[in-house]
Amino acid sequence: MATTPTREVARRVFASEFNDASYTFKESDDDRAPVYVLLPTGQRANRVFLVGTLTETEDVGEDSEYWQGRVVDPNGDTFFMYAGQYQPDAASMLRELEPPAYVAVVGKPRTYETDEGDVNVSVRPESISEVDEATRDRWVVETAERTLERIRRFTDADPEGPDVDEYVGMAHEEYGDDVAPYRQSVVGALESMEDAAEASAD
């Protein structure tokens, strides 16, 4: 009996860390092996789950529709996503949605190198759905918790030690040791929710 491949867990991540995740790798030589991005806090991600404000959509295709969407997280950082003929459901959502709107997106990270040699990271969406503010707030809290867990594991590890998690070790090697910006993303996201709650209570 053929086994169906299990789908990878979709990682929750804020945009600042996602956009820094420029290192990609495969774990086997098989052509169809999944491609992972390495998050700077030391976790591999083949799929991501994000919720934020869709601020802009644009058809950037030349010969056929190819939609770009910008999704902003509570820190004001942007996820870029692109959907074309091979992601018809996501493309039609980007065609039909009227920004600004809260959206939940599950998709695969994609990296590409610019002419200047920088690596840009974007999302190829598998699904996009419109959600409410409460769903966005729940995502912020859960993403903050997951990010802090990754930071804790990263900072507690001895990168030279025999027991270091292989992805934590890789992240130390590829990105260095400074995870303070991602802790700041957590703080900023939670503070922005508190500010919004206070403003609506006034």
C-alpha positions in Angstrom: 0.0 0.0 0.0 1.4 3.4 -1.0 1.6 5.8 1.9 0.5 9.4 1.2 3.1 12.0 2.3 2.0 13.8 5.4 1.6 17.5 5.0 4.1 19.6 6.8 3.0 21.6 9.9 2.4 25.3 8.9 4.6 27.4 11.1 3.4 30.6 12.7 5.9 33.4 12.2 5.9 37.2 12.2 6.9 39.0 9.0 10.3 40.3 10.3 11.6 36.8 11.0 10.0 35.4 7.8 11.6 38.0 5.6 15.0 37.2 7.1 14.7 33.5 6.4 16.9 33.5 3.3 18.5 30.1 3.6 16.8 27.2 2.0 17.7 23.5 1.9 16.4 20.0 1.1 16.8 16.9 3.3 17.2 14.4 0.4 18.3 14.4 -3.2 14.9 13.4 -4.5 13.6 15.9 -7.0 10.3 16.0 -5.2 11.7 16.4 -1.7 10.3 19.4 0.1 12.3 22.6 0.2 12.5 24.2 3.6 13.4 27.7 4.6 15.4 27.9 7.8 13.9 30.4 10.3 16.6 32.5 12.1 15.3 31.2 15.4 16.2 27.7 14.4 13.2 25.9 12.9 12.7 24.6 9.4 9.5 25.6 7.6 8.0 24.1 4.5 4.6 25.8 5.0 3.7 28.9 7.0 0.4 30.1 8.5 -0.1 33.9 8.7 -2.9 36.2 9.5 -2.8 40.0 8.9 -4.3 42.9 7.0 -4.4 42.6 3.3 -3.5 46.1 2.3 -2.9 45.9 -1.4 -3.5 43.5 -4.4 -2.2 43.9 -7.9 -2.1 41.9 -11.1 1.6 42.0 -12.0 1.4 39.4 -14.7 2.3 40.3 -18.3 0.8 37.5 -20.4 -1.6 36.0 -17.8 -2.9 36.9 -14.4 -0.3 36.8 -11.7 -1.5 38.4 -8.5 0.6 40.0 -5.8 -0.8 40.6 -2.3 0.7 42.5 0.6 -0.3 41.3 4.1 0.8 43.5 7.0 1.3 42.1 10.5 0.7 44.1 13.7 4.3 45.5 13.6 3.7 47.0 10.2 6.0 44.5 8.5 4.9 43.0 5.2 4.5 39.5 3.9 4.5 39.4 0.1 2.5 36.7 -1.6 2.1 35.7 -5.3 -0.5 33.5 -6.9 -1.0 32.7 -10.6 -2.5 30.0 -12.8 -1.1 27.2 -10.6 -2.8 28.6 -7.5 -6.3 29.4 -9.0 -8.2 29.5 -5.7 -5.7 31.9 -4.1 -5.5 34.0 -7.3 -9.3 34.4 -7.5 -9.3 35.4 -3.8 -6.7 38.1 -4.5 -8.8 39.2 -7.5 -12.0 39.5 -5.5 -10.9 40.7 -2.1 -11.2 44.5 -1.4 -8.4 45.7 0.8 -8.1 46.5 3.6 -9.3 43.1 4.9 -8.1 40.6 7.5 -7.0 37.4 5.8 -5.6 34.0 7.0 -3.1 32.5 4.6 -1.5 29.1 4.4 1.3 28.8 1.9 4.8 27.7 1.0 7.8 30.0 1.5 9.7 30.9 -1.7 13.0 32.6 -2.1 14.5 34.3 -5.1 17.7 36.3 -5.6 17.6 39.9 -6.9 20.0 41.3 -9.5 21.8 43.0 -6.6 22.4 39.6 -4.9 19.9 40.0 -2.1 17.5 37.2 -1.2 13.8 38.1 -1.1 11.3 35.8 0.6 7.6 35.5 -0.3 4.7 33.2 0.2 3.0 31.0 -2.5 -0.4 30.7 -1.0 -2.3 27.4 -0.9 -5.4 29.0 0.6 -6.5 32.5 1.5 -9.6 33.2 3.5 -11.1 36.4 4.9 -11.3 36.4 8.7 -12.4 38.6 11.6 -10.3 40.7 14.0 -10.7 38.1 16.8 -9.1 35.5 14.6 -6.2 37.9 13.8 -5.8 38.6 17.5 -5.7 34.9 18.4 -3.0 34.3 15.7 -0.9 37.1 17.2 -1.0 35.6 20.6 -0.2 32.1 19.3 2.5 33.3 17.0 4.1 35.3 19.9 4.1 32.1 22.1 5.6 30.0 19.3 8.3 32.6 18.5 9.2 32.9 22.2 9.5 29.1 22.4 11.9 29.1 19.5 13.9 31.9 20.9 14.2 30.2 24.2 15.4 27.0 22.6 17.8 28.9 20.4 19.4 31.0 23.3 19.5 28.0 25.7 21.5 25.9 23.2 25.2 25.5 23.0 25.8 25.7 19.2 29.1 23.8 19.7 27.5 21.2 22.0 26.9 17.6 21.1 23.2 17.8 21.8 22.3 20.9 19.9 19.2 20.6 17.7 20.4 20.4 14.1 18.2 23.4 12.9 19.3 25.5 15.8 22.9 24.7 14.9 22.2 25.6 11.3 20.6 28.9 12.3 23.6 29.9 14.4 25.8 29.1 11.4 23.7 30.8 8.7 22.4 33.8 10.6 24.5 34.4 13.7 23.3 34.6 17.3 21.2 37.8 17.4 17.6 36.9 17.9 16.7 40.1 19.8 14.8 41.6 16.8 12.4 38.7 16.8 11.8 39.1 20.6 11.1 42.8 19.8 8.6 41.6 17.1 6.7 39.7 19.8 6.7 42.6 22.2 5.6 45.0 19.5 2.8 42.8 18.2 1.3 42.3 21.7 1.6 46.0 22.6 -0.1 47.0 19.4 -3.1 44.7 20.3 -3.2 46.2 23.8 -3.2 49.8 22.3 -6.0 48.8 19.9 -8.0 47.3 22.8 -7.5 50.5 24.9 -8.5 52.7 21.9 -11.7 50.8 21.3 -12.6 50.9 25.0 -12.3 54.7 25.1 
